[in-house]
Amino acid sequence: MEKAYKLLSHQQRISHREAKILIDRGMVSVGGMKVKIARGLFPLGTKFSIQEAPKPKILMQDENLLAIDKPPFIASEELLKEHKEKGWTLLHRLDKETSGVILLVQEGSEFQKSAKAEFKAQKVYKEYVAIVEGMIPEEREITKPILTTKGHFAKSKISKEGESAYTKIEPLAYEGKQTQLKVIIKTGRTHQIRVHLASINHPIIGDTLYGGKNAKRILLHARKIALLGYEIESTLPREFSLLK
């Protein structure tokens, strides 16, 4: 038996650090099951698969806004590094494994102040697509309050002591015992969509932190966002097109 990152390092001829990063990003799997712990022990003959992540793509850019199509496995802060020198800063964040539209604005600008006010007033339209376990037959709203605790990593739960949260879901398609959902949120609590869907016993596929089945990634995509006269949309990744 040997640690996963050491085996991966040897097989791919990369450094231990590079191997750990790939595992921590959730890009490494064995037999279709994601490797969660870089120091986990595996037999010496284990064959690892590495999921290739698309490169970030600029959806639109002007003097106010930089909209990027974020791939999964990349943290929002990693995207910022490439644009920080030109004065851009994150307007909001997406979870590392969530793909889709993410917005940057010029730091200190009047537009940044106005955009932040729109988020605070819950006037920003935020639409996601998720694939969840089980059949959801009709549209519904979820308004359970969410409490987040932060240690080595953030985790949220439904709690009466938490902050208010609003999620609206609408079924788009079905396949087997899975539902493809359109998800609209007004608030932006940590892991809000993931926690709300888990709370109604329909966790997102790949979201093992909240009870979902293991998959190559969390099947959650930020498809559209609209604010202050802008409307930016991202094409669904191919893994979401399994449901017709």
Secondary structure, DSSP 8 states (H G I E B T S, - for coil): -EEHHHHHHHHHT--HHHHHHHHHTT-EEETTEE---TT-EE-TT---EE------EEEEE-SSEEEEEE-TT--HHHHHHTTGGGTEEESS---TT-EEEEEEEETT-HHHHHHHHHHHTT--EEEEEEEEES---S-EEE---EEEEESSSEEEEE-TTSB---EEEEEEEEETTEEEEEEEESS--TTHHHHHHHHTT--BTT-GGGT----SS--EEEEEEEETTEEEE----GGGTT--
